[in-house]
Amino acid sequence: MSTEIVYSASDFMRDLGASKNESTLIADEAAKYNFRYRRLDQAERDQVILSILEKLDSFTKVGAHRKQVWEDCWSGAKNAFLNAKGDIAALDPVFMGAQPIMRLHGDYARPDDPKFETHWFRVMRRWLFARYLTGEAKAFEFGCGSGFNLAAAAQMFPDIELTGLDWSLSAVQLVDDIGSRHGFNLKGRRFDFFDPDPTVPIGSDCVVMTFAALEQTGSRWTAFAEWLLAKRPKLVISMEPILDFYNPRSLVDYLAIRYHTHRNYLSGYYSWIKAHADNGKVEIALSLRPGFGSLYHEGYSLVVWRPL
């Protein structure tokens, strides 16, 4: 049996590239959770890799054809929130931490707490919001799903005007319900990545966010990105699986690349941002691979950019 290890506040600091003045916020949030884990022995690791290889070609591909799947998913989330009498904790997506094995620093690990991934994300999200939403007036999350990120932002910053946008009507209704039940400055709105609505009031005083939402667009994110470039928000925060960040010479990364490409997840977005940075149209404020993910891939890479 491998030795148990604790993923510490110092690990968060290193993996997020956090500054010293962010250490207290990270330490206080990390202290709430159990971040113990262990590395796999050789036999366990072999079985994990074999199971991934056996399943790689069976996963469905993402895209516009899955709109009903997401409508059903967020309808279920809306009912769960209702049944929980408005408990914010009920908004956590069921697919987060669904597997008993996680990715960490280029290899696999088994967490002590099944909610390790959810809790890791909470720490990262609190740091991210503190860094980029402090003092902001408006924030829009596109592909907001259950609204759990918006609820977290509303709790941290009661005065910020928040809008959750999604192509699922159930998601929009859920966001509206969260806002009304908890008195948050929060509303929902329908939005389609493939056909951006020109009337959405994005301006230079707005922060735009996506969290594992653009991943569902595959290579069809261009209309949205160009729309953002024309709208000129103050900042764009994208937490997405970034294919460019993987090392194809690493077995663990190679399996993530295979999974990512088979599912037709987001491709070309980071290259587009870099190209526009090179020609002076955007500035990249942050480009980060924390080295953490779920069984099949890493969905927590960050690219923060702004139009110039």
Secondary structure as GFF3:
##gff-version 3
##sequence-region A 1 308
A	DSSP	beta_strand	4	6	.	.	.	ID=ss1
A	DSSP	alpha_helix	9	16	.	.	.	ID=ss2
A	DSSP	three_ten_helix	20	22	.	.	.	ID=ss3
A	DSSP	alpha_helix	23	30	.	.	.	ID=ss4
A	DSSP	beta_strand	36	39	.	.	.	ID=ss5
A	DSSP	alpha_helix	42	55	.	.	.	ID=ss6
A	DSSP	three_ten_helix	56	58	.	.	.	ID=ss7
A	DSSP	three_ten_helix	64	66	.	.	.	ID=ss8
A	DSSP	alpha_helix	67	83	.	.	.	ID=ss9
A	DSSP	three_ten_helix	88	91	.	.	.	ID=ss10
A	DSSP	beta_strand	102	104	.	.	.	ID=ss11
A	DSSP	beta_strand	107	111	.	.	.	ID=ss12
A	DSSP	alpha_helix	116	132	.	.	.	ID=ss13
A	DSSP	beta_strand	138	142	.	.	.	ID=ss14
A	DSSP	alpha_helix	148	156	.	.	.	ID=ss15
A	DSSP	beta_strand	161	166	.	.	.	ID=ss16
A	DSSP	alpha_helix	169	182	.	.	.	ID=ss17
A	DSSP	beta_strand	186	190	.	.	.	ID=ss18
A	DSSP	beta_strand	206	211	.	.	.	ID=ss19
A	DSSP	three_ten_helix	214	217	.	.	.	ID=ss20
A	DSSP	alpha_helix	222	231	.	.	.	ID=ss21
A	DSSP	beta_strand	235	240	.	.	.	ID=ss22
A	DSSP	three_ten_helix	243	245	.	.	.	ID=ss23
A	DSSP	alpha_helix	251	263	.	.	.	ID=ss24
A	DSSP	alpha_helix	269	278	.	.	.	ID=ss25
A	DSSP	beta_strand	282	288	.	.	.	ID=ss26
A	DSSP	beta_strand	292	293	.	.	.	ID=ss27
A	DSSP	beta_strand	301	307	.	.	.	ID=ss28
###
